[in-house]
Structures are given as C-alpha cells and as structure tokens.
Amino acid sequence: MSLLRLSASREVLSRLLPLKGKVIEGRVVGKAGNMPLLEVGDVVFPAESKVFLKPGSRVSLWVKGLSGNKLHLQLLSQEDIDEGFFKLGVRDTPEARLSYKFLRSLGVSFKRGDVGLLAKLISDSLDPYFSLELIRFLSLKLGFSSGLLKFLLSLGDLSSLRELILKMLLSGDESLRAFLKSIIPKVDGELSSAIANFLSKSGILKFGGLSELLLRAGEPDSVRLLGWIFLPRLLSLPSREEAWFIYLWFPLLSGERDLSIPLLKKHKALRSSKGEEEKYELILELKTLGKIRVLFYLFRGKIWITFEAENEKTLFALRRRLSELLSSLQSAGYKVGGLSSRPMVLSREIESEGLDLRI
C-alpha cells in the first residue's frame, strides 16, 4: 500500500477536504506523461504514486489531508469489484466495496454480515490502513472469523481506549483505580523504567497484574480493556507467515486528566547479504507538545533516528537537543549513524526511502 499525492489548485483540492479521514473511490482513467490520471468525483487529477496504477481500475483511497497544493491519500486497494459483491446485497458504499475487496484478497470464506462488520469497522476507524493490517495479521495467526471482526469493533480505536482508562481512573472500582494509578507512567517521571513497569504489570507482556484484576471484575469496561491488553500478545503469536510488524501501546498521564496513548511499532526486518535491518516507529501526542513521531532505523550495528513534529516550537526544541542526544547515545555505547528532524505534515509510510538518514 502506498501514499498518493494529487496536484491541483487550492480551490479544487479544498472541495475534497470535507472528506478528510474518510474512505473514497477513484478511477484510473489514463496517463499524463509518466503520471497516472485519477478521477475522483467529477475531477481528474495527475497522481504521484510509488506503485503502478492499472488504467481502468477503481481504487479505494483514504483521504489523509492537504499539504501545500497537494492532497495526500493512502491507497488501500486497487482490486476490481466483481459480480459477487452485488449478489451479497450489501449497501453499496466505498467502505463496503473496500471490505469486500480486502476479504477476497485474504483468500478466506466470508458472508454478507462479515462485509457489513468490516465496513462498520473501517468507517469508525481513525486509521483504516492500520485496522486492515491488524485484521490481516490476526487472520494469519488465528484464522478469520466474524468473531474476530466483532472483537476489534468492541475495542474501538485509541481515542476510545483513552476514554476507557480515564473512566476507570476517575470512577472505577477502588482497587482497580489504585492499581492503575500505581502503574501508569507520568510525563514528569522517569519514563523508560515507568513504561517498562507498565508493560510488565499490565499483562501486555506476560499475563498477571492488571489483567488478573480485570478478569475477576468481569464488567463490560474491564473486558474491553482486557481485550486491548491481549491484542499485542495476539499479534506476537507465531503464524504461518512471518508477520511484518508487532506493536505495543502504553498510557502517559500528565496531571489528572490529560492522558495520551503512544504506540510503538516494530516493522519486519529486511534480510540481505549485507546484514539485517529493523525499523521502529513511536507515535505519541501530548497536550503541550502536539503529535510527535520518532523513527528508529537499525542496520549493521548502527542506529539512525528521525524526529517529526507537528508543532513548530516542538520541532525547534527537538533540533536544539539533537547534539545532546547524540552525546548521550554515544556515551551509552550506541553507534549512531545519524540524527535528524523534520516537520510532520501528514502520516508517513515506514519505508527505507522515506527515512531521512542524513546526519
């Protein structure tokens, strides 16, 4: 899956801005030089794409946002719809079409209800791409079922996880509140050890602690949080194919109510005759600093780190601390290939060519 950029006047692109965060369909209608032409609604755009777009195909796209004079979209599928979709009798929406194409690409048996469940999950998701990848890899490890879709629907997204934890912190069972307060990392504390403590005592890494309390409680909110705790462990189970990423989540508390949920993703290692590389991505959003993404790239014993920030003041502060971070890493015994920073305009893909490896 790849990122597409559509170029046009600001006025034309602004017509599509209300669709930000939604899944839409477009049609590849031809080429202009080396660039494919993509028809969205009644407008034809030249599209920048790293992947080949087959002329005549109808593509499923996730609208990510506007930067300069370019609209950024995530390509989710360019498979064609066949008669099987219309025979199912589901409501014909971009989400339903994408759901059908995605389930067909998994090579699994599915029914009308599965398409509806997945369409609902895609519609509710803040990141449809990530939701589809979760389903793909859980299906590889556990097998596909309607129950899997219902499980993910019951969890909601990271914003619902944040509200769930806050609710338990402020009005949950007394023993549960006390346990959560004792293990949730605080922004103004020693974060590395606090995060490690949370991952250990929550049950995300090994069953016990918080997960035992939630299991005994058996209430709907407890079951939902238990599902979130088990999800990273489900993704790390052995599968028929090597999974390309695993991920962990953890909360960060600032004050009594300012809670954020960072994600740490580890992407599939690429092996070659020159060695093995690993890629990590840390995503966090803090009230005072805005959204920050940290990309770690490990290759042949060296580490490269790229910081991205939405907030200009945060980016300036990060740049001022790069030399200090370099000295700290080297003192700790790390071989540093490079450190860099850049503005975060939109979500970026984790690809080797997308990482800034310059010192």
C-alpha positions in Angstrom: 0.0 0.0 0.0 1.3 3.4 -1.0 0.8 7.1 -0.5 -0.7 9.1 -3.4 -0.4 12.8 -3.9 -2.9 14.7 -6.1 -1.9 18.1 -7.5 -4.4 20.8 -8.4 -5.4 24.3 -7.5 -6.1 25.1 -3.8 -9.7 25.8 -4.8 -10.2 22.4 -6.5 -8.5 20.5 -3.7 -10.5 22.2 -1.0 -13.6 20.6 -2.4 -12.3 17.3 -1.2 -11.2 18.4 2.2 -14.6 17.7 3.9 -13.8 14.0 3.0 -10.6 14.0 5.2 -10.4 10.8 7.2 -12.9 9.0 5.0 -12.6 6.2 2.5 -13.5 7.1 -1.1 -13.2 5.5 -4.5 -11.4 6.8 -7.6 -10.9 5.6 -11.1 -7.6 5.5 -13.1 -8.6 7.0 -16.4 -5.2 7.2 -18.2 -1.8 8.8 -18.0 -0.2 12.2 -18.4 3.5 11.5 -19.3 4.7 9.2 -16.5 1.9 10.1 -14.1 -1.4 8.2 -13.9 -4.6 10.3 -14.1 -7.1 9.7 -11.2 -10.7 10.6 -11.5 -12.3 11.5 -8.1 -15.9 12.6 -8.3 -16.0 14.8 -11.4 -12.4 16.0 -11.3 -9.3 14.4 -12.9 -6.0 14.7 -11.1 -2.4 13.8 -12.0 -1.3 11.4 -9.3 2.2 10.9 -7.8 2.4 7.2 -6.8 5.2 4.8 -6.0 3.2 1.9 -7.2 1.7 1.2 -10.7 -1.9 2.1 -11.0 -3.7 0.0 -13.6 -5.6 2.1 -16.1 -9.4 1.4 -15.8 -9.1 0.2 -12.2 -11.3 1.6 -9.4 -9.1 2.3 -6.4 -10.1 2.5 -2.7 -8.4 5.6 -1.1 -8.2 7.0 2.4 -8.1 10.8 2.4 -5.4 12.0 4.8 -5.3 15.7 4.3 -3.9 18.7 2.4 -0.3 20.0 2.3 0.5 22.9 0.1 -1.1 22.3 -3.3 -1.3 18.5 -2.9 -3.9 16.3 -1.4 -2.5 13.2 0.3 -4.3 9.9 0.1 -3.4 6.3 1.2 -4.0 3.7 -1.4 -5.9 0.8 0.3 -6.8 -1.4 -2.7 -6.9 -1.3 -6.4 -8.6 -4.6 -6.9 -11.7 -4.6 -9.1 -15.2 -5.4 -7.8 -16.9 -8.4 -9.4 -20.5 -9.7 -9.5 -20.1 -11.4 -6.2 -20.2 -8.1 -4.4 -23.6 -7.2 -5.9 -25.0 -10.7 -5.2 -24.4 -10.2 -1.5 -27.0 -7.4 -1.4 -25.0 -5.1 0.9 -25.4 -1.4 0.8 -23.1 -0.1 -1.9 -20.6 2.3 -0.2 -16.9 2.9 -0.6 -16.3 1.2 2.8 -18.4 -1.9 1.8 -16.5 -2.2 -1.6 -13.2 -2.0 0.2 -14.3 -4.5 2.8 -15.3 -7.0 0.0 -12.1 -6.5 -1.9 -10.0 -6.8 1.3 -11.7 -10.0 2.4 -11.4 -11.5 -1.0 -7.7 -10.7 -1.0 -7.3 -12.7 2.2 -8.5 -15.8 0.4 -11.0 -16.6 3.2 -14.6 -17.6 3.2 -16.9 -14.8 4.2 -20.5 -13.9 4.3 -22.7 -10.8 3.8 -22.6 -10.0 7.5 -18.7 -10.0 7.5 -18.7 -7.4 4.8 -21.0 -5.2 6.9 -19.0 -5.7 10.1 -15.7 -4.8 8.3 -17.4 -1.7 6.6 -18.5 -0.5 10.0 -15.0 -1.0 11.5 -13.4 0.9 8.6 -16.0 3.7 8.9 -15.4 4.1 12.6 -11.6 3.8 12.5 -9.3 6.8 12.7 -6.7 4.8 10.7 -8.4 2.4 8.3 -5.0 1.3 7.0 -3.8 0.2 10.5 -7.2 -1.5 11.2 -6.9 -3.6 8.0 -3.4 -4.6 8.8 -4.5 -5.7 12.3 -7.1 -7.9 10.7 -4.7 -9.3 8.1 -2.1 -10.4 10.7 -4.6 -11.6 13.2 -6.2 -13.7 10.5 -2.8 -15.2 9.6 -2.2 -16.1 13.3 -5.7 -17.1 14.4 -7.8 -17.7 11.3 -10.5 -15.4 10.0 -14.0 -15.3 11.6 -16.9 -13.0 12.3 -15.9 -13.1 15.9 -12.5 -11.5 15.1 -14.3 -8.5 13.5 -16.7 -8.2 16.4 -13.8 -8.3 18.8 -12.0 -5.5 17.1 -15.2 -3.5 16.8 -15.8 -3.9 20.5 -12.4 -2.4 21.3 -12.9 0.8 19.3 -9.8 3.0 18.5 -7.1 4.6 20.6 -9.3 7.6 21.5 -11.9 5.1 22.9 -9.1 3.4 24.8 -8.0 6.7 26.3 -11.6 7.5 27.5 -11.9 4.0 28.9 -8.7 4.3 31.0 -9.7 7.8 32.2 -13.1 6.5 33.2 -11.6 3.7 35.2 -9.0 6.1 36.8 -11.7 8.5 37.9 -14.8 6.4 38.7 -13.8 2.7 38.5 -13.6 0.1 41.3 -11.4 1.3 44.2 -8.8 -1.5 43.9 -8.7 -1.1 40.1 -8.2 2.7 40.4 -5.4 2.3 42.9 -3.6 -0.3 40.7 -3.9 1.9 37.6 -2.5 4.9 39.4 0.4 2.9 40.6 1.5 1.6 37.1 0.5 4.3 34.6 3.7 6.3 33.6 3.7 10.0 34.4 5.1 12.5 31.9 7.2 14.2 34.6 8.7 11.0 35.9 11.5 8.6 34.7 9.7 7.4 31.6 11.8 4.5 30.4 11.5 2.5 33.7 7.9 3.6 34.2 6.9 2.4 30.7 8.7 -0.9 31.2 6.9 -1.3 34.6 3.5 -0.7 33.0 4.1 -3.2 30.2 5.2 -5.8 32.7 2.4 -5.3 35.3 -0.4 -4.6 32.9 -0.3 -8.1 31.4 0.7 -6.9 27.9 4.0 -8.7 28.1 3.0 -11.5 30.5 -0.3 -12.4 32.0 -0.8 -11.1 35.5 -1.2 -7.9 37.5 -3.8 -5.6 35.9 -5.1 -8.3 33.6 -5.9 -10.6 36.6 -7.9 -7.8 38.2 -9.9 -7.1 35.1 -10.6 -10.8 34.5 -12.0 -11.1 38.1 -14.1 -8.0 37.7 -15.8 -9.3 34.5 -17.6 -6.0 33.8 -18.0 -4.7 30.2 -15.4 -2.0 30.6 -13.0 -4.4 32.2 -13.5 -6.9 29.4 -12.8 -4.2 26.8 -9.6 -3.1 28.5 -8.6 -6.8 28.8 -9.1 -7.1 25.0 -6.7 -4.2 24.5 -4.1 -5.8 26.8 -4.3 -9.1 25.0 -4.2 -7.6 21.4 -0.4 -7.0 21.3 0.2 -10.6 22.6 -2.1 -12.0 19.9 -0.2 -10.2 17.2 3.1 -11.6 18.5 1.9 -15.3 18.3 3.7 -17.5 15.7 1.9 -17.6 12.3 2.1 -19.5 9.1 3.9 -16.5 7.6 6.4 -14.1 9.2 4.4 -11.0 10.5 5.8 -7.7 9.3 5.2 -5.8 12.5 4.2 -6.1 16.1 3.1 -3.2 18.3 2.8 -2.2 21.9 0.7 0.6 23.5 1.1 2.3 26.8 -0.6 5.3 28.5 1.1 8.5 29.6 -0.5 10.7 32.2 0.0 14.4 32.6 -1.9 15.9 35.6 -5.1 14.1 36.5 -7.0 14.0 33.2 -4.5 14.6 30.4 -3.9 11.1 29.1 -2.3 10.0 25.8 -1.8 6.6 24.3 1.5 6.3 22.4 2.0 3.4 20.0 5.3 1.6 19.4 5.5 -0.4 16.2 8.3 -2.8 15.1 8.4 -3.4 11.4 9.5 -6.6 9.7 13.3 -6.9 9.4 14.7 -7.0 5.9 17.5 -9.5 5.4 20.2 -9.3 2.8 23.8 -10.3 2.3 24.8 -7.1 3.9 23.0 -7.8 7.2 19.6 -7.2 8.8 17.8 -4.0 9.4 14.9 -3.2 11.8 12.6 -0.3 11.8 10.6 1.1 14.8 8.1 3.8 14.9 7.0 5.6 18.1 3.9 7.8 17.9 2.7 10.0 20.8 0.6 13.1 21.2 1.0 15.3 24.2 -1.2 18.3 25.0 1.6 20.8 25.2 3.9 19.4 22.5 1.4 18.2 19.9 1.9 15.0 17.9 5.5 13.6 17.7 6.7 10.6 15.6 10.1 9.1 16.3 11.6 6.7 13.6 14.3 4.3 14.6 16.3 2.5 11.9 18.8 -0.1 13.0 21.3 -1.5 10.4 24.6 -3.3 10.7 25.1 -2.3 14.4 24.2 1.4 13.9 21.2 3.5 14.7 19.6 6.3 12.8 16.8 8.4 14.4 14.4 10.8 12.7 12.1 13.1 14.7 8.9 14.5 13.3 6.7 17.1 15.0 3.5 19.0 14.0 4.2 21.9 16.3 7.0 24.3 15.1 8.1 25.2 18.6 8.4 21.5 19.5 10.4 20.9 16.3 12.7 23.8 17.2 13.2 22.4 20.7 14.0 18.9 19.3 16.6 20.3 16.9 18.3 22.1 19.8 18.6 18.9 21.7 20.0 16.7 18.9 23.6 17.2 19.7 22.9 16.5 23.4 21.1 13.3 22.4 24.0 12.2 20.1 26.4 12.6 23.0 24.1 10.7 25.4 23.7 7.8 22.9 27.4 7.6 22.2 28.2 7.6 26.0 25.7 4.7 26.4 27.7 2.7 23.8 25.5 3.1 20.8 27.0 3.6 17.3 25.0 6.5 15.8 24.6 6.7 12.0 22.6 9.9 12.0 20.1 12.1 13.8 17.7 14.4 12.0 14.3 16.2 12.4 11.6 17.4 10.1 8.1 18.8 10.2 5.3 16.2 10.3 2.7 17.4 7.8 0.9 14.1 7.4 1.2 10.5 8.4 4.2 9.0 6.6 4.8 5.4 5.5 7.6 3.5 7.1 9.8 2.8 4.1 13.6 2.8 3.8 13.4 5.6 1.2 11.0 7.6 3.4 13.5 7.8 6.2 15.9 10.7 6.4 19.3 9.0 7.1 21.4 12.2 6.7 23.4 13.4 9.7 
